[in-house]
Every structure is written in C-alpha cells, then in structure tokens.
Amino acid sequence: MPAILEPTERLQAGAAALGLSLDDSQLASLLAYQALLAKWNRVYNLTAIRKADDMLTHHLLDSLAAVPHLVRWATLADTPPRVLDVGSGGGLPGIPLAIAAPALDVTMVDIVQKKTAFLTQCKAELALRNVHVHWGRVEQLQDAQGFGVITSRAFADLTDFVSWAGHLLAPGGHFVAMKGVHPGAEAAALPAGWVVTAIERLEVPELDAERHLIVIGRAG
C-alpha cells in the first residue's frame, strides 16, 4: 500500500514534477493561501471545491502547471515581466504564480468586490509585495506600461478575452488563456488582428483531466 503523503510533501512532489523548485517558505505560503481560500470560501463561496485534498490538486497544482509557461512568455515581451490575471476570482492562477515566481509583478482584476477583498487579504497576510489587486471591469482598467502576459483561468471565451483586455497588452506581449479541453472553435473564431501563436498541453500531477494553454498574439 503506497504511503500517504502530507500536503507539503504532495505539493513539493507535484512542483518538482512540473520542473519547479520551491523552497520551504514558498511551499508554506502556498498552503497558507489554500487555508485562506478554504476559510473565506465557507462564507463567500469563492470556489465550488471544498475539500483540502481537491483544492491542492485542482487549484494549486493546476495553477502551478502553467507557471513555467507564464514566466517564459512574460520574459519575451518588450517590458519588465508583468502579468495580468483577468477574472482572478479566488486568486487563480495569480496567487500561486506570484508565490512560485517572485520575480514577476502580478496584477489581479475581478468585477466582484468580495473576491478582490479576499485577494487583498491574501496579499497582506502572505506579504506578497509583487501582487496588485484591482476591483472593476478589465475593459475600464488603464495601465500605461502594459503587461507582457495577460492570463485567465476559465474566464471567458477567447474572443471576449482579447476584446476586453487587448488594450492592456504590452508590445511583444501575449494572451495565455488556461483552458480545459482544446478550444478549437474558439481559437478559429478570433477577431481580426489576433492570432494563435502556440497551443501547449499541460500535464497536472494527480489530475486526470485535459488542460491546455492557448497563446495569442497580435497578427503581423
């Protein structure tokens, strides 16, 4: 009978399988974030997932699977490595990304005030100096510098995603949408001016489900 791993061991093993080397402080911060999410979820219904074991797999490891890709695409843009997480909700993938890749500047935006209140609390309790939180519509968000990567996790279809947030993409930047099954029809229906530059399949430790990153850039 295989040994049952503690949450820290599971998280460390999963991160290692994804090519991430996380120190004890980062592992502790990720699990502290999960505990905050579970606590707030009892009142504010931030996620349909309730069990801690499932949160570790479906939220932490699922978000961490995208981290190496998000870091790589962010560093290719013509700006400092800045990432915008649109419709961040309970902070996924933004909070795990900020913890696992502290060199990135991570901004999260959501239209639901209780969710941005939670994200602000996470920033304070976890001392995440590389995190910024905005409440409101992404269409109305202004940022002169722009973001090298604009990401989302099951936020909207690809056409809405690029239409609502395109003004915030820095020169040389990319949208990196986290999706489940391959969104072929969505990718084929992008509006003029946008093109899929890569589709990357993710393998999430302990999770038997399809995951894809759809990378979109400006045409031409």
C-alpha positions as CSV (number, residue, x, y, z in Angstrom):
1,M,0.0,0.0,0.0
2,P,1.6,3.3,-1.0
3,A,2.5,5.8,1.7
4,I,0.1,8.7,2.2
5,L,1.9,11.9,1.7
6,E,1.4,15.0,3.8
7,P,0.2,18.1,2.0
8,T,3.6,19.7,2.0
9,E,5.1,16.5,0.5
10,R,2.4,16.3,-2.1
11,L,2.9,19.9,-3.1
12,Q,6.7,19.6,-3.2
13,A,6.5,16.4,-5.3
14,G,3.9,17.9,-7.7
15,A,6.0,21.1,-8.1
16,A,9.1,19.0,-8.8
17,A,7.2,17.1,-11.5
18,L,6.4,20.4,-13.1
19,G,10.1,21.5,-13.1
20,L,9.6,24.0,-10.3
21,S,12.0,24.2,-7.4
22,L,10.1,25.7,-4.4
23,D,11.7,26.4,-1.1
24,D,10.1,25.8,2.3
25,S,8.9,29.3,2.5
26,Q,7.1,29.1,-0.9
27,L,5.5,25.8,0.0
28,A,4.3,27.2,3.3
29,S,2.9,30.3,1.6
30,L,1.0,28.1,-1.0
31,L,-0.6,26.0,1.8
32,A,-1.4,29.2,3.8
33,Y,-3.1,30.6,0.7
34,Q,-5.1,27.3,0.4
35,A,-6.1,27.6,4.0
36,L,-7.3,31.2,3.5
37,L,-9.2,30.2,0.4
38,A,-10.9,27.4,2.4
39,K,-11.7,29.7,5.3
40,W,-13.2,32.5,3.2
41,N,-15.0,30.0,1.0
42,R,-17.2,29.0,3.8
43,V,-18.8,32.5,3.8
44,Y,-18.2,33.9,0.4
45,N,-18.4,30.9,-1.9
46,L,-15.2,31.6,-3.9
47,T,-14.9,28.1,-5.3
48,A,-17.1,25.0,-5.7
49,I,-14.3,22.8,-4.5
50,R,-14.5,22.4,-0.7
51,K,-12.1,19.6,0.3
52,A,-8.5,20.4,1.0
53,D,-7.1,17.5,-0.9
54,D,-9.1,18.6,-4.0
55,M,-8.0,22.2,-3.6
56,L,-4.4,21.1,-3.6
57,T,-4.8,19.3,-6.9
58,H,-7.4,21.3,-8.7
59,H,-6.3,24.7,-7.7
60,L,-2.6,24.8,-6.5
61,L,-1.1,22.1,-8.8
62,D,-3.4,23.1,-11.7
63,S,-2.2,26.7,-11.4
64,L,1.4,25.8,-10.9
65,A,1.4,23.7,-14.1
66,A,1.1,26.9,-16.0
67,V,3.8,28.8,-14.1
68,P,6.9,27.8,-16.2
69,H,5.0,28.8,-19.4
70,L,3.7,32.1,-18.0
71,V,7.2,33.0,-16.9
72,R,8.7,32.2,-20.3
73,W,6.1,34.2,-22.2
74,A,6.3,37.1,-19.8
75,T,10.0,37.5,-20.3
76,L,9.6,37.6,-24.1
77,A,7.7,40.8,-24.1
78,D,9.2,44.2,-24.6
79,T,8.5,45.2,-21.0
80,P,9.6,44.2,-17.5
81,P,8.0,40.8,-16.6
82,R,4.4,41.8,-15.6
83,V,1.4,39.5,-15.7
84,L,-2.3,40.4,-15.5
85,D,-4.7,37.8,-14.2
86,V,-8.2,38.7,-15.5
87,G,-11.3,37.5,-13.6
88,S,-8.9,36.2,-11.0
89,G,-11.8,35.2,-8.6
90,G,-10.2,33.4,-5.7
91,G,-6.7,34.2,-7.0
92,L,-6.1,31.5,-9.5
93,P,-3.6,31.4,-11.1
94,G,-2.4,34.8,-9.8
95,I,-1.6,34.0,-6.2
96,P,0.2,30.7,-6.9
97,L,2.1,32.4,-9.7
98,A,3.2,35.3,-7.5
99,I,4.4,32.9,-4.8
100,A,6.2,30.5,-7.2
101,A,7.7,33.2,-9.4
102,P,8.5,36.2,-7.1
103,A,10.4,38.0,-9.9
104,L,7.1,38.5,-11.7
105,D,4.9,41.5,-11.0
106,V,1.4,40.1,-10.8
107,T,-1.8,42.2,-11.1
108,M,-5.2,40.6,-10.5
109,V,-8.5,42.1,-11.5
110,D,-12.1,41.0,-10.8
111,I,-15.5,42.6,-11.0
112,V,-16.8,41.0,-7.8
113,Q,-15.8,43.1,-4.7
114,K,-15.9,40.2,-2.2
115,K,-13.3,38.4,-4.4
116,T,-11.0,41.4,-4.6
117,A,-11.4,41.8,-0.8
118,F,-10.2,38.3,-0.4
119,L,-7.2,38.9,-2.8
120,T,-6.3,42.0,-0.8
121,Q,-6.3,40.0,2.4
122,C,-4.1,37.3,0.8
123,K,-1.6,40.0,-0.3
124,A,-1.4,41.3,3.2
125,E,-1.3,38.0,5.2
126,L,1.1,36.4,2.8
127,A,3.3,39.5,2.5
128,L,3.2,39.4,-1.3
129,R,5.0,42.5,-2.4
130,N,4.7,41.6,-6.1
131,V,0.9,41.5,-6.1
132,H,-1.6,44.2,-7.0
133,V,-5.4,43.9,-6.8
134,H,-8.0,45.9,-8.8
135,W,-11.7,45.8,-8.4
136,G,-13.7,46.5,-11.6
137,R,-14.1,45.7,-15.2
138,V,-11.0,44.9,-17.1
139,E,-12.3,46.9,-20.0
140,Q,-12.0,50.0,-17.8
141,L,-8.6,49.3,-16.4
142,Q,-5.9,51.5,-17.6
143,D,-2.1,50.9,-17.5
144,A,0.4,52.9,-19.4
145,Q,3.1,50.3,-19.3
146,G,1.1,47.3,-20.4
147,F,1.5,43.6,-19.4
148,G,3.8,41.1,-21.1
149,V,1.3,38.3,-20.3
150,I,-2.5,38.6,-19.8
151,T,-3.8,35.3,-18.5
152,S,-7.1,33.9,-17.3
153,R,-8.4,30.6,-16.0
154,A,-11.8,29.6,-17.3
155,F,-12.8,33.3,-17.5
156,A,-14.4,33.8,-20.9
157,D,-14.3,32.7,-24.5
158,L,-11.2,33.8,-26.4
159,T,-12.9,36.5,-28.5
160,D,-14.2,38.2,-25.4
161,F,-10.9,37.8,-23.6
162,V,-8.8,39.6,-26.3
163,S,-11.6,42.2,-27.0
164,W,-11.9,43.2,-23.3
165,A,-8.3,43.2,-22.4
166,G,-6.4,43.9,-25.6
167,H,-5.7,47.5,-24.7
168,L,-3.6,46.3,-21.8
169,L,-1.2,44.1,-23.7
170,A,2.3,45.4,-24.0
171,P,4.3,45.4,-27.3
172,G,5.5,41.9,-27.9
173,G,3.1,40.5,-25.2
174,H,0.8,37.5,-25.4
175,F,-2.5,36.4,-24.0
176,V,-2.1,33.0,-22.3
177,A,-5.5,31.5,-21.7
178,M,-5.8,28.5,-19.4
179,K,-8.4,26.1,-20.8
180,G,-9.6,22.5,-20.2
181,V,-10.3,20.7,-23.5
182,H,-8.8,22.0,-26.7
183,P,-10.9,25.0,-27.6
184,G,-10.7,24.6,-31.4
185,A,-13.8,26.5,-32.4
186,E,-12.9,29.5,-30.1
187,A,-9.4,29.6,-31.5
188,A,-10.6,29.6,-35.0
189,A,-13.1,32.4,-34.3
190,L,-10.7,35.1,-33.0
191,P,-11.4,38.6,-34.2
192,A,-9.2,40.3,-36.9
193,G,-5.8,41.4,-35.6
194,W,-5.3,38.4,-33.3
195,V,-3.7,35.0,-34.0
196,V,-3.0,31.8,-32.0
197,T,0.8,31.5,-31.8
198,A,1.0,28.3,-29.7
199,I,-1.1,25.7,-28.0
200,E,0.6,23.9,-25.1
201,R,-0.8,20.9,-23.4
202,L,-0.3,20.8,-19.6
203,E,0.1,17.6,-17.5
204,V,-1.1,18.4,-14.0
205,P,0.2,16.0,-11.3
206,E,-2.6,13.9,-9.7
207,L,-5.2,15.3,-12.1
208,D,-6.6,13.1,-14.8
209,A,-8.1,15.9,-17.0
210,E,-7.2,17.8,-20.1
211,R,-5.5,21.1,-19.7
212,H,-4.3,23.5,-22.4
213,L,-2.7,26.9,-22.7
214,I,-3.8,28.9,-25.7
215,V,-1.2,31.6,-26.5
216,I,-2.5,34.5,-28.6
217,G,-0.6,37.5,-30.0
218,R,-1.2,40.4,-32.4
219,A,-1.3,39.4,-36.0
220,G,1.6,40.7,-38.1
